[in-house]
Amino acid sequence: MSSTDFLSHPKDPGNEAKLLVTHLKEVGEKASRLAQETRFERAKIASEYAGLLHDIGKLNPFYQDLFHTNFEEREKKKQELRAIYQQQHSLLSAWGAKKLLKNVRGVDADTLSLVICIVAAHHSQLTNDIVVEDPNEKAVRTQKGTLGNLERFRHVTSSIQEFSTLEWEKCLAEFGFPMIFNKLEPWSVDPVSDFMEASVAFSALLQADRGSFHNWDLPRFDLRFNTLGMVNASSLFSPLRTRFQNWYSRIHKYSDEISVLHAPTGLGKTKVFLDLISGYYESLPSIRRVFYFSPLLALTDDFERKLIDQKILDDASQNDVLIYNHLYAGSLTNKSESHDSYSSGAGWNFETESFNFKFVVTTTQRLIMTLYSNGHSDKLKLFSLANSLLIIDEVQVIPKFLLPSFLELLGIVCKKMNARVLLVSATIPYEIKSKLRINEIPPKLSIEYYRLARKKVKYHSSLNRPPIRKEDNMLVMLNTRRKAKGMFDVVSSSNDDRRDLYYLSSGIRKQTRRDRIESIRAKNGAYVISTQVLEAGIDISFHEVFREVAPLDSIIQVMGRLSREAEVLMPTLHVFNTDDDHRPYNELEYRESVKILKKVQDSQDLYQKLPGYYKKVSDLNASNLGLTSELRRRLSNLDFRGVSELVFKEVFSDEADETVIVPQDEEELKRITLDLERMVDEGSRMTRVTFRKYAALTASLPRDPKRLGITDILNDKLMTRGIILPKIGNLSDLYDEEIGLDKWLK
């Protein structure tokens, strides 16, 4: 092998092999250009050098011998090389960077530590503490072989400026030593900002590296929104909405880094923030992207539907809109044109995974992952927040312990990454209200709105029998799937005509849930029993709502589904108790809410009680204070792994139910079984890409299959890989078309 033929990736049919030196230069230059978009000065240096050296560990003979092997013989060659060398390069790259950058001008000790940290993690997870196992014979041979290739690589690059200034003598003299790395420590008086700077440097490296085989550039936001179709002139609220929207557009300050759009449900906040986008475009010329984050997939579906049905964006612009969630990842154009949306958008695509679109519609959970996760697939997206407008809808859903650090990180994103943030909600938690300026709507407008939108609130200490079915749409919402199923069983047993009876929970197949919501929206006389899947923001209206006791913000959110256009004179929200069990909510919030709900008479009274409730809960909630303090400690220590683990445990723990793929019929079950069993036979695993292909067919099983005693009706082969799918012929045994997997709730 010629020393000039060091490769960065293997030769494959139809693809030209790329020289390692070319790849390193390109990634270093791209990472540097990306980092220049921010005000993180240390990250600008670290990103460039990390890009230049991130794959120098591929001088490992394992890779160079493998990359030069023909495609047909490569698998056999890989097995031979594994017996001789270690198959790893990131750690070797970090070790090489430590030696090559020592005493290089402009790279101080802290910057060097940052480079080493992000290089070591670029194929795994970001951590401030690089662990090196005691070297065995294979590890020593690998390190020695890499050193030999480093000597030859030095001569290849001696005339290239980027490499000629590196500390080659020190590297070649010490590369064979046992690998030891120092822990990355904060370097400034603001360690939380250091956490973000390290994360952004990591993200810039990932985007430069993952995008190195794609022809891409940063977008420039230039979309125009036509919101005229959102105006419902026949609504009694229409004049009030116009006055509210005109008022907010006058008082909104585009220069504010973080703004709050606060108004009661029904005043047209969605139209307001879409109209504001044009103002941001004019006041922030560098704007590249706009993000819309919402806490529920049903809410993002509703938003997508408005963009299309109300012609807010023209057909050409819809191709610049990315829809990204665990069910679908692709352009709005592709999604709206697809008749098989659950299997479209399944392939991994760099611009999709890096959020490199002009307008991104995704979930608040995804934003939390992007900020706090230490995984490379999540951190890949972080850099794309630069020069962007972040619209975060229904912000009250974010766990309250998280809000202080969430606001702090968003503030850094604004200051250092030239972003703007707009928080949107009908209910603003104290943790936000105590930190940010809130523009309250004018008193006269507020009085008129509350008078027109007034809803009675009636508390019931129990609900001994289900509500009587009426001709208008009615919603009964309970706190758990078990309670919802129990109510549905009672109602359905006393009602022979089930055509307009609907059940909604996470136990229902996701695609079926979407279809049912659309059907309910178009009906009169729908009787809906659900969990909280209909609670926030969805454009659907009921004439009467029964809601089990919950924290006040949840009560107010579901009240937004009651007579949305004032179609009912003085509608009633019935709040009822069942067993005084606070789960799944925080006990303090639940107990304080019960005290208030027993006394309020109407919606206006409820809104007035909300600020005091938020303040009291914030003052008394010791568990939240403890979590907030612990999270800040981990952020300040640059404990990337610890931050990720804490947030995922506390924020996403309720999403840990068993996920089941539920085909729509036996024929589809046969096709999916064949596809997944072939994947298992080939030794592949269920990746995020594969999961997304079937995600719209998934539902949540209430308990582990073994504990439920249903493993005999599940596919054994797939169960060994953690994939839950019914056996062919057992679909109807597993899944009930009315109540889904909640049939297993006993």
N, C-alpha and C positions, 0 to 999 in steps of 0.2 A: 504494500500500500504506500503510495506516495504521500509525503508529508503535506503536500498541498491539497490533498483530497479529504481532509477532515470534514465530515458531514454533520449537519444538525438534525437531519431526519433521514429515514431510509429511502432508497430508490424504489418507487412503486410504479406499476404500469400506468402510463398516462400522466405521471407527475415527474417533473424534473427535480432531481436531488439538489438541495441547497447547501452550499458550503457553510460550515460552521462560522467562519469569520464573517461572512455576509449576513447571516442570521443575527449574530450578536450585534453587529453594527446597526442593522435596521431596527432591532428592538431597542437598543440604547437610544437611538435618535428619536424614535417614536415615543418612548417613555418620557424622554426629556421634553418633547413638544407638548405632550399631555400635561405634564406637571407645571409647565409655564402658564397654563390656564388658571392656576391657583396662586394664592399668596403664601403658600407654605415654602419658605426658602430652603429649609433643610431637605424637604422632599424633592425639590428640583434637582439637587445634586445627587441625592440617594437614588432616585428613579433612573437617572442617566447611567450611573455606574452599575446599578443592579441589572438594568437591561443589557449592558455591555458584557456582563460576566455571569448572567443567570444560568447559562447552559455550558459554561466552560468545563463543568464536570462531565460532560458528554465526551470528553477526551478519554474517559474510562474505556479501556479496550473492549469491554463488553459491547458498548454501543457502536464503536467504530467498526468492529468486525461484523456485527449484526447488520449495520446500515449498508455495508458493501456486499451483503449476501443477496442473491436473487430472491424475488418474492416467493417463488415456488419452494425454495429450500430454507426459507427463513425460520419457520417454526422448529425444524429439526436443529438448525444452528443455534437457536435460542436455548434449547435444552442443553446442548453441549457447552455453551458459554456459561450458563448458570452453574454448572459444576465447577467452573474455574474462578469466575469473578462474581462480585456482588452486582445485582441489577439496580443501581441507584446512581443518581447524578446530582441531585439538589444539594446534598450535604457536601459532596466534593466541590461543587461550585461555590458554596459558602466558605469552605476552607480555602479555596483558591483566592476568593475575593479578599479574605482576611489578610492573606500574605501579599497579594498584588497591590492592595490599596494602602498598606501601611506606609505612612509618611508621604503619601501623594498630596500634592498641593491642593488645598481646598477641601480635603476630606479629614475633618477632625475625628476624634475618638468616638463621639456620639453618632456622627454620620456614618462612620464605618460600622458601628454596631447595628445601625438601622439597615444598612445594605445587607449585611450578613443575615439578619433576621428575616428579611423579606425574600431573599434569594433561597434560603433554606426551606421556606414555606411555599414556594410558588407552584408546587404540585400536591400540596397537602393542606395543612391548616396553620394559620398564623399563630405563632407562640413567641413569647419573649425569652424562653428558656430552651435552648437547643440541646437535646439529650443525645449523647453519643455512646453507644454500647461498647463494651470492651472488645477490642479488635481480635478477630480470629484469623486463621491462616488465609482464608479467602479475602478478608478485608484488607490484610496487609498486601496481598498480591494485587488487589485492585488499586490500592493507593500507589503502589510502586509502578504499575503499568500506566496509570494516569500521569504520574510524574514524567515518565519517559516520553509520553505524547506531548506533555506541556513543553518539554525542551525543544521538540521539533516544531510545535506550534509557535513558539517564540520567534523562531527564524522566519516562519511564514509571514508573521505580522510585524516584523521589525521595521518595515517602511511605512506602516500605517500609524498615523498620529495617535489615534485613540489608544492603541496598545503599546506604542513605543514609550509612553510616559509612565507606564506601570512599573512596579518594583519587582522586576523579573529575577534579579539576583537573590533577593530575600526569599521569594516564592520557591525558586528551584532548590535553594539551600535548606528550606524548612518544611516543604510540602510533605515530606515523608515522615515528619514527626507525628506522634499521636494527636488526634484532633481534640482540641479543647476550645470551648466558646464561652465568653462572658455573657451574663444575663443582660438583656436590654433594659435600661433604666430610664426614667424620665430625665429630660435634659433642660427643662425650663421651669419657670415659676408656675406654669399652668399645665400640669400633667395631663388633664383631660384633653386639652388641645394637642398635646404630644400624642395621645392615643389616636386622635383623629388624623394627625399628620402621618403617623406610621401607617395607618389603615389606608390613607389616600395614596401614599407612595407604593404600597403593596398593590392597590387597585390599578394604578397607572402601569406598573410592571405587567400585571395580568392582562390588561387590555392590549398593551403593546405586543406581548408574546402571543396570546390567543388569537389576536387579529393579524398576525404577521403573514398568514397565508390567505388573507382576504383583502380585496381592494376596497378600502373603506376610508371615510373621513368623518370628522365631526359634523353634525347637522347644523343648520341655521334655521331657527324657528321663524316661519313666515305664514302660518295658517291663519285663516280668517273664519270667524264663527258668526253665523247668522241665527240669532236667537228669536227672530220674530215668530217662528212657528211654535215657540214655547208659551206664547201669550194666549190664555183662554179668556177671550173677551166676554164670554157669557157667564163667567164665574162672578159671584158676589165679591170675591177677594180681588178681582182684577184692578180696580182703582187703587186699593191699598198697596198692592204689589208694585204698581207703577210708581207710586209716591215713595215707597221704601227704596226701590232700586235707584230712583233719581237722587234721593237723599244720600244713599251710601256711596254712589259714584262721585258725589261732590266732596264728601269728607274723607274718602279713602286716600291715604298717603302712600304712593308707590315707592317712596324712598325708605319706608320702614322695613327693616329686615324681616321681622315676623309680625304679621297682622292677624286680626281676629274678625271673622265675619259671624256675628252673633245675632240671631233673630229667631223668634218662635217658628215652629214647623208650620209651613203653609204660606210663608211670605215670599217664596221664590228665590231662595239662596242659590240654587243651581244656576239660574239665569244670571244672577248677579256676578258670580265668580267667572262664568264664561264671558260675560261682557268685560270684566276687568282684565282679561288676558290681553286684549288689544292695547289697554293702557300700559301694561307691563312691557309689551313689545316695543312701544314708543319710548318709554322711560328707561328701559334697560336694553340698549342696542346689542349687547353681547349675548342676549338670551339664545340658547341653543335648543332647549327642550322645555316642555310643560308636562308635569306629572299630575295625574289625578289618582289619589289613594282613597280607598274606602274599606271599611272593616268587614264587609260581607260580599260574597260572590253574587248574591241576589241583587245587591245594590250596584255592583259594577255592571251586571247584566242589564239592569234598568237604565243605567247611564248610557251604555252602548246603544240600547234601543232608541233612546232619545236622539242620540247623534244621527242615527239613520232615519228613523220615522219622521222626525221633525225637521229633517234636512238642515241640521245645524252645520254640517260639513258637506261640501260637495263631493261627488263620487271620486274625483281625482285625489282629494285630500285624505280620504279614508285609507289610502294606501300608506300614508305617513303616520297612521295611528297604530300603536302596538297594544294588543290585548295580551296581558301576561298574568297567568295564574297557574295553579297546578292542574287545571283542566285543559287549558289552551294557551299556546304561545305563538303568535303570528299577527299579521296585519288585520285590521278591521275589515278590509276588503276581502281577504281570503276567508275570514270567518263568516261574513254575511253571504258569500257566494257558495259556501260549502253546504252540501246537504247531509254531510256526515261529520259534523263539527267535532264530535268527540274523538275522532281519529285523525283529524287534520292538525297541522301545525306541530307534529310530533317530533320532527327531527331537530337535532342540535344545530343551532345557527348562531354564529358569533354576534351579529348585530342585534338579534333578538335577545340573547343571553346577556349582552352588555348594555341593554336599554338604549341602543344607538338609533332611536327614532325621534321624530319631532314632538310627538304627543304620545304619552305612555299612560295607559289605564291599567292599574294594578291594585293590589290590596295593601292596607296599612300594615298587615303582618309582614309583607315583603319588604316594606321600608324598615321595619324593626329588625328583620334579619340582616338587611344590608348594613345597618348602622352597628349592630351588636355582634353578629356572628363572626367567627374567625375562619369560617370555611371559604375556600378560594372561589367556589361558584357563587356565593353571596357577595363576597368582597369585590368580585369582578365588576359588579354593578355600581359600586360606591362612587367611582370617579364621575359617572354620568350625572350625578347631582350638581356638578359644577355648572355655573352659568345657566341655572334652571329655575323655573317657578314650580314650587311644590304645593299643590292644593291638597290638604288633608281633611277629608270630610268626616263628619260624625266623630270628632276628635275625643269626645267624652268616653268612647269605648276603650281607649288606651288605658291599661291598668294604672291606677293612681300612683303606685310606688315608682313607676317608670317615668312619670311625667317630668320631675325635676331634671333628670339627666337627659331625657329626650329633648327638652327645650334647650338645655345647655349644648348638646351636640348639634341641634339645628342652628343655634346661634353661631357656632363655629363654622358650620357649612356656609352660612350667609357671609360671615366676615372673611373667611379665608378662601371660599370657593365661589364668591360672587353670586350666590343664590338668593332667592326670596321665598318666603313661606307664607301661606295663607291657611289659617286654621278655621274650620267651618263647623258650626254646631248650633243647635237650639239650646243646649245646656253646656255651660262652661264650668268645669271643675275649679275648685278653689286653687289648686296647684298652678293653674294657668292664670286665673283671674288675679292672683296675688303678684304675678310676675310681669304681666303685659297690660297695656292700655286697652280697655274694652270700650268701643263706641256703642253706647246704649241708644236704641231707637228713640226718636222724639216722643215726648209724653203724649201729645195729641194723637199721633199715629198709633202709639201703643194702646191707648184707651179704645180707639175705634176698632183696632184689630181684636183685642180681647173681648169686646162686646159682641162682635160679629162671630168670632170663633169660639165663643163660650160653650163649654161642655160640662155637663154635670158629672161629678165624681161621687159615686155611691159605694161605701164600704160594707162588705158582708163578712161577718165573722165565720161563715161557712157557706158552702154551696152543696146542699144536701142532694139536689137533683140538677141535672143539666138544664141549661136555658131552653125555653120552648122555641122550636123552630119557627121562623117568620119568613115573610115573602122577600125581605131585603137581605143583603149580605150581612152575615154575622160571624164574628171571630171569637173563639174561646182559646186563650193562650195559657199554657201551664209551664212550670219551671223545669220539669224533667220529662224525659221520654216515657218513663213508667206512668207518671200521672196522666200524660196526654193519651197514652194508649188506654188507660183505665176509663177515661172520659169517653173516648171513641167507642169502646166496647159497649158502654151503657147507652149512648146515643144510637148507635147502629142497631142494637138489639130491639129498640123500640121504634125503629123507623124502617119500614120495608122498602121505601123508595130512596135509594142511595145515590141517585144520579147527581145530586147537588151537594153531597156530603164529601168533604175533602179532609185528608189527614196529611200533615206535613211535619217532618222531623229529619234529623240526620240519618235515621234508619231507612229513609226512602232514597232510592237510586237518584243520583244528582240530576240526570237528564229528566227523569219523571218529575222531580221537584220543580224544575224550571217549567215544564209543560203545565203542571197544575197551577202554578202562579199565573201563567198566561191565561189559562181557562177561567180562573177565579176573577181576574181583571175584567173579563168580557161578560161576566154573568150578573144576573140579579137573582137573589135567593140562594146564594152559596152559603152553606153552613160549614165553617172551617174550624178544625181543631188542630192546634199546632204547638210546637215549642217556640223558642225565640227567633226562628228563622225568618219571620215576617216583621220583626220588631222595628228596625231602623231604616228610614230613608226610602223605602220602596214605594213607588207611585201606585198605590192600590188603596181603595177606600171601602170601609165597612160602615154600616148604619148603626151598629151596636157592637161594643167590644166588652168581653169579659176577660179580665186579666188577673192571674194569681198574684198575690203580693210579691213585690220585688223592689229593689232600690229605686228611689225617686226618678233618677235619670232614665231608667228602663221604662217606668210607668209613663213618663212624658213622651218617650220615643214611640211607644205603642199608641199613645193618644193621637199621634200624627197620622195613624191609619184610620182614625175615626172621623167620618164626614169631612173629608179633605177639602171639598169645595163648598162646604156649608149647605149640602144638599138635604140635610136633616135639621129641623128646628130643635135646638137644645138637645143634642144627642147625649147619651149617657155612657160613661166609662164605668163599668162595674168592677171594683177591685175586691177580690174574695180571698179568704184564707182557707187552707185545707188542713194541714197538720202542724203548722208553725215551724216547719223545717226550713232553715235558711238556705240550705244548699240548692243550687250551685254558687250562691253569692256569698260575699263577705258578711259575716254574722253581724258586725257592727252596723254596716250600711243597711242591712235588712231590718234590724231592730229599730233603728232610728227612723226608718221609713214608715214602719207600721204605726209608730206614734203619731206621725203627721197624717198619714192616710186615714186614720180613724176620725180626724177632725175636719179635713178640708171638705168643701162643698162643691167647688167647681175648679175649672182649669186655671183661671186667673189666680185664685188662692194658692193653687199648687205651684205655679210659676214664682209667686212671691216668696214662698217658703224655701225655694231651692237654694239660693245663696247661703242662707243660714245653715241649712242642712249640710252643704258642702264644707263650710267652714268648721262645723262641729265635728264632722267625720274626719276631716284632715287633722284636727287637733287631738282627737282621741285615738286615732288608729296607730297604735304602737307597732303593730306588725308591719305596716307600710313604711313607717319611719325607719324601722330596723333594716328592711330590704333596701330602701333608698340609700341608707348610709353604707351598707355592705356593697352595693353596686358601685357607688362612687369610689369606695376604697379600691375595688378591683380595677376600675377605670384609671385611677390615679397611679396604680402600680404597673400599668401597661400589661395587666394580666388578661390577655386576649382570650385565652381558653376559659378562664374563670368567669369573665364577663358573659361569654357565649353560653356557658353551662347554666349560670344563674338565670339569665333572661329566658332561655328556652324552657327551663324547668318551671318558672313562675308564670310565663305568658302562654306557652304552648302545651302545657301538661294536659289540658282538657282535650287536646287533639290526638291523644295517644290511643284512642279506641282502635279496635281491630278493623282494618279496612278490607272489605270484600268486593270483588268484581262480580257484578250481577248482570249478566247478559239479558237482553230483552226477550229472547225466546231460545228454544233448544237448538235451532239452527245456528244462531249466533254463538251459543255456548260451544258447539262443536268446532266452529272456526277458531274461536279464541283458545280453546283447549289445544288444538293442533299447533297454533302459533306459539303459545307459551311452553308447551312440552318440547317443541323443537328447540326453543331457546335454552331450556334446561339441559337437554341432551348435548347441546353444543358447549356446555360449560359456562354459558353467559349468566348474568344476574339481572335482576329487575332494576334498571336505572331510572332516573327521573324522566328521561326521554321515553322509555318504554311505558312507564306508568301513565304518563300524560296521554298516551294513545288510548288508554282504557279508562281514564279518570272519570269521565262523565257517566260511566256505568258503575261507579263505586257507591257503596253505602256503608254505614258504620254499624258494626256488630256490637251489641251492648257488653259482651264479655268474651273472654278467651274461649275459642271453640272447644277446648278440652273440658273446661269448667261447665260449658253448656251441654256437653255430651253429644256433639253433633259431628265429630270428626268422620263418622262413617259415611256421611253424605258429601264430604269434601274431597277434592282431588289430592291423593296422597303424595304423588310425585311433586306437585307444585308446593304443597305444604312444607316440604323439606327446604324450600327456598324462600319461605315466608310469604308465599302468594296464596291467598285464600280464594278459591273458585269452586263452585259446586261441581260434583261429578255429573257427567252426561246422564240425563234422565232424572236428576234430583233438583233441578232448578226450582220447581214449584214446592218441593219439600223445604227448601231453605228460605225462599222469599215469598211473602204474601203481597199480592198486587195492590192491596188497600193499605196495609200498615207496614209493608216492607220487612226489614229485619227486626222490627220491634215486636214481631210475633214471638221472639225468644225472651221477651221480658215477662217474667212470671211474678 
